[in-house]
Amino acid sequence: MHAIHADRSWPLHGVAQTRQLEHLAQAQLPPHVLMQRAGLAVARLALALAPHARTIWLACGPGNNGGDGMLAAMHLRHWGKRAVVTWLGTIESASADAAAAYHAAVQAGVEFSITRPEQPDLCVDALFGIGLSRAAAARAPTPALAHCLEHLQRGGAPVLAVDLPSGLNANTGCATEHTVHAHHTLSLLTLKPGLFTASGRDASGQVWFDDLGLHRDADLAAQAHANADACLNAPPPPRPRPHASHKGSFGDVAVIGGAAGMTGAALLAARAALHDGAGRVFVSLLDDSGMAVDPMQPELMFRALSTLPLAELTVVCGCGGGDAVRTPLSRVISTAMAVVIDADAINAIAIDTQLQSLLTARGERGRATVLTPHPLEAARLLGTSAAEVQQDRLAAAQALAQRFACVVVLKGSGTIIAAAGQVPTINPTGNANLATAGTGDVLAGMLGAALAAGLPAFDAATQSVYAHGLAATPGPGAHALVASDLYAAYSR
C-alpha cells in the first residue's frame, strides 16, 4: 500500500481499464480472493489511520464495493474494534462475492444496523466506488442511501473512502451535490484520473493506493499520468547550468501584451521569465505608454514590437493584451521560434478562423507552441461551455491539442497537460492560493523561460506547471498569496 506523493510518475486508469484488470484477476484467482484482499487492505488502512478507534462505522452499498467494506469490518472485529455496518444490499440481489462477504461478517460478529452508531471514531464510505452509473448518480438518493450520505458528509468523524468517494466520477473528477468528501481514499487495483482533477482533489483527501498484489498496471495503456498528491519537499526538476555559461546560453524571451490598464500582466510574465532563468527578457507593451524601465526589475528590456526579431525569440503573447493583441498575433504565430499563447491571445484566436488556421499550420510544422487556457477560454476555442469543459477536462485538453497540433495546459484544479499522440499528465501541485489575479501571467512567463532554455514543449509545460504550483504551497506563517509572491518563491 502506498501513500501517493510526487516521488514518481503514477499511471492512471479509467473505469473500463479497471474493469478489464478486475475480470482478468478474477479469472485467474480462486473465488472471492480479490475481494478478500481488498477488504484486508481497507481494514489495515483504517487501523493505521485510527489506531485508537473504538467504533468504526462502515456504510456499505449493494455491490462489490460494499462487499469490500463488509470484509474490512470482519477484520476490524477480529482485531477488537466495534465494527458497525449499514448495508444497503440484500442477500437475494448480491453478487456471489458480496454475499460471501456478508456471511463472513455475520460469522465474525460484525454488528449490522440501519443507522449510524453514535459518535463513531472513523467512517468508511464503501457505498459505490466505481460501481455508480452516471444515471444513478443523477437520481435522488433513496432514504437509506440519503441517511448514509448525510452522516458521511456531516457526521464529524474522519471518512475513509473505498476506491473512490461515492458520487465522484472516476474518469473525469466530476462531482454531484451528493458526492462524499473524504479525508482519505484508498484506490484499489488502479489509480483513477478523477481522483486528481476537477472536484477530485477536494473530494478525495489523501489518496492511497493498493494494487492488491497484481502489479499489472504497467500492462494497461494509461489514460493519463500523475505524480499524485504534492510532495512539499520535492524541488522542481533542475535545469543544469554549465559553469562556462553566459546570458545567451539560456535563450531570449519576449513578452507581448499589456494593453491600456493591463500593463501589470505583461510585467508579471516578464519578471517570471527572468526569475525562471531566461538569459534576456524583452517587453513589448501594447499601451503606447512609452515605458522604458521597470523600476522593480530593471533587467527587463523594453522594445517596440517592430524591432523584435521574432524568429529568434520565444514569445509569450497575450498577457493583458486586450483587443490590441489581435494586431500582432498573426505575425507572432507565423514567425516566432517558440510561443506561449495566453489569455487575450487565446480569446482572439477563438473568434478568428484565420488565426486558428495559422495556429494549426504552425503546429503541423513542428514549431514549439503552448496554449494555456482556463476552462472558459478552452470552451471558446472548442465552441462549447466552461461547464462542458469541466465535465471532462482530459477530453477537452486532448481535443484542443489534437486540433491545433500543440501542447495544451488546461488550468484549474489538477491542471491537464496534453499533446497530440502523448499520454496527458495531471499536475499534482498547486492549491486555491492560485485563485488570484496574475498567477496565470506568472505561469506564462515561466513557460517562456523553459522553452527558451531549449526544453521540448511538453516537458517545458509539465515542469513549469509543477514548479508554479509548488511555489504556491503555503509555508509557516503564510499569508494570502499575490502573483508576484510566486516568482519570489521559486527563485529563492
HELIX and SHEET records of a PDB file:
HELIX    1   1 VAL A   15  GLN A   28  1                                  14    
HELIX    2   2 VAL A   33  LEU A   49  1                                  17    
HELIX    3   3 ASN A   64  HIS A   78  1                                  15    
HELIX    4   4 ALA A   96  GLN A  107  1                                  12    
HELIX    5   5 GLY A  129  GLY A  131  5                                   3    
HELIX    6   6 ARG A  134  ALA A  138  1                                   5    
HELIX    7   7 PRO A  143  ARG A  154  1                                  12    
HELIX    8   8 PRO A  193  LEU A  195  5                                   3    
HELIX    9   9 GLY A  200  SER A  204  1                                   5    
HELIX   10  10 ASP A  217  ASP A  219  5                                   3    
HELIX   11  11 LYS A  247  PHE A  250  5                                   4    
HELIX   12  12 THR A  263  HIS A  275  1                                  13    
HELIX   13  13 LEU A  305  THR A  307  5                                   3    
HELIX   14  14 LEU A  310  GLU A  312  5                                   3    
HELIX   15  15 GLY A  322  VAL A  325  5                                   4    
HELIX   16  16 ARG A  326  THR A  335  1                                  10    
HELIX   17  17 ALA A  343  ALA A  350  1                                   8    
HELIX   18  18 THR A  353  GLU A  364  1                                  12    
HELIX   19  19 PRO A  375  LEU A  382  1                                   8    
HELIX   20  20 ALA A  386  GLN A  391  1                                   6    
HELIX   21  21 ARG A  393  PHE A  404  1                                  12    
HELIX   22  22 ALA A  432  LEU A  434  5                                   3    
HELIX   23  23 THR A  439  ALA A  452  1                                  14    
HELIX   24  24 ALA A  457  ALA A  471  1                                  15    
HELIX   25  25 ALA A  483  TYR A  490  1                                   8    
SHEET    1   A 8 HIS A   2  ALA A   3  0                                        
SHEET    2   A 8 GLN A 206  ASP A 210 -1                                        
SHEET    3   A 8 HIS A 184  LEU A 188  1                                        
SHEET    4   A 8 VAL A 159  VAL A 162  1                                        
SHEET    5   A 8 LEU A 122  ALA A 126  1                                        
SHEET    6   A 8 THR A  55  CYS A  60  1                                        
SHEET    7   A 8 ARG A  82  TRP A  87  1                                        
SHEET    8   A 8 GLU A 111  PHE A 112  1                                        
SHEET    1   B11 TRP A  10  LEU A  12  0                                        
SHEET    2   B11 ALA A 224  ALA A 226 -1                                        
SHEET    3   B11 THR A 425  ILE A 426  1                                        
SHEET    4   B11 ILE A 416  ALA A 418 -1                                        
SHEET    5   B11 VAL A 407  LEU A 410 -1                                        
SHEET    6   B11 ALA A 368  THR A 372  1                                        
SHEET    7   B11 ALA A 338  ASP A 342  1                                        
SHEET    8   B11 THR A 314  CYS A 317  1                                        
SHEET    9   B11 ASP A 252  GLY A 257  1                                        
SHEET   10   B11 ARG A 280  LEU A 285  1                                        
SHEET   11   B11 MET A 301  PHE A 302  1                                        
END                                                                             
